[in-house]
Amino acid sequence: QVQLVESGGGLVQPGGSLRLSCAASGSLVSITIMGWYRQAPGKERKFVATINRSGSTNYADSVKGRFTISRDNAKNTVYLRMNSLKPEDTGVYYCNVYYADYRNYWGQGAQVTVSS
């Protein structure tokens, strides 16, 4: 039974930083791609960043230069370091894990609020 547990959300002032974590467990199949998506209030879920097993990354234009995605393959964990946060970064952040057998799972979501 696959489980994705997210942590690290919270309230931060503009210009501040947060780090999100997502730990995957419960499967013997290898993980290929791990990533983060976010959903702002009243809007659809959007891509933020992804990373493959070798460390190659992709970022949405809106977060380039501010966010950094990383992973620890030994721990099956993906991280998102968010720097220079803006009010428009506010939303629910979901981790996503894609397995070698084409199964895809989502975390429970972590609220990130950027406000003064």
C-alpha positions in Angstrom: 0.0 0.0 0.0 1.7 3.2 -1.2 1.8 6.2 1.1 3.0 9.7 0.4 3.4 11.8 3.6 4.0 15.6 3.1 5.3 18.0 5.7 6.8 21.5 6.0 3.9 23.8 5.0 3.0 26.9 7.0 2.6 30.7 7.1 5.5 32.9 6.0 6.1 36.6 5.2 6.9 37.7 1.7 10.6 37.2 1.0 10.8 34.3 3.5 11.6 30.6 2.9 10.1 27.2 3.5 11.1 23.6 2.8 8.5 21.0 1.9 9.2 17.2 2.2 7.4 14.2 0.8 8.3 10.7 1.8 7.1 7.7 -0.2 6.7 4.2 1.2 4.9 0.9 0.6 6.1 -0.2 -2.9 9.0 -2.4 -4.2 8.8 -0.9 -7.7 11.4 1.7 -8.5 10.5 5.4 -8.5 11.2 7.2 -11.7 10.0 10.9 -11.4 9.1 12.9 -8.3 7.6 16.3 -8.4 5.5 19.1 -6.9 2.3 20.8 -8.0 0.3 23.5 -6.4 -3.3 24.7 -6.4 -4.1 28.4 -5.7 -7.5 29.3 -4.2 -10.1 29.1 -6.9 -7.7 27.8 -9.5 -6.6 24.5 -11.1 -3.6 22.5 -10.0 -0.4 23.5 -11.8 3.1 22.1 -12.4 5.9 23.5 -10.2 8.9 21.2 -10.5 10.0 17.7 -11.2 13.2 15.7 -10.8 14.2 12.3 -12.2 16.3 9.6 -10.5 19.6 11.0 -12.0 18.9 14.5 -10.7 17.7 16.2 -13.9 15.2 18.9 -13.0 12.4 21.0 -14.6 10.8 24.1 -13.2 7.8 26.3 -14.0 8.9 29.7 -15.2 7.2 31.4 -12.3 9.5 29.7 -9.8 12.8 29.5 -11.6 15.7 31.0 -9.6 13.7 30.9 -6.4 12.7 27.2 -5.8 15.0 24.2 -5.7 13.8 20.6 -6.0 15.9 17.7 -4.7 15.6 14.0 -3.8 17.2 11.4 -1.5 16.8 8.1 -3.4 17.9 6.1 -0.3 15.0 7.6 1.7 12.5 7.8 -1.2 12.0 11.4 -0.3 11.6 14.6 -2.5 12.1 18.1 -1.2 11.2 21.6 -2.4 13.2 24.5 -1.0 11.2 27.7 -1.6 13.1 31.0 -1.3 12.0 34.6 -1.9 8.4 33.7 -1.4 5.7 35.9 -2.9 2.0 36.2 -2.1 1.2 34.5 -5.5 3.0 31.4 -4.3 0.1 30.8 -1.8 -1.7 27.5 -2.3 -1.9 23.9 -1.5 1.3 22.0 -2.6 1.0 18.4 -3.6 3.9 16.0 -4.2 3.6 13.4 -7.0 5.5 10.1 -7.4 5.6 8.2 -10.7 6.7 4.5 -10.6 8.4 2.3 -13.2 5.2 0.3 -13.7 3.4 3.5 -14.6 1.5 3.9 -11.4 1.1 7.5 -10.1 0.3 8.7 -6.6 -0.4 12.1 -4.9 0.4 13.3 -1.4 -2.3 14.7 0.9 -1.3 18.4 0.3 0.4 21.0 2.4 -0.9 24.5 2.8 1.6 27.3 2.1 0.4 30.9 2.9 2.6 33.9 2.0 1.3 37.0 3.7 2.4 40.0 5.7 
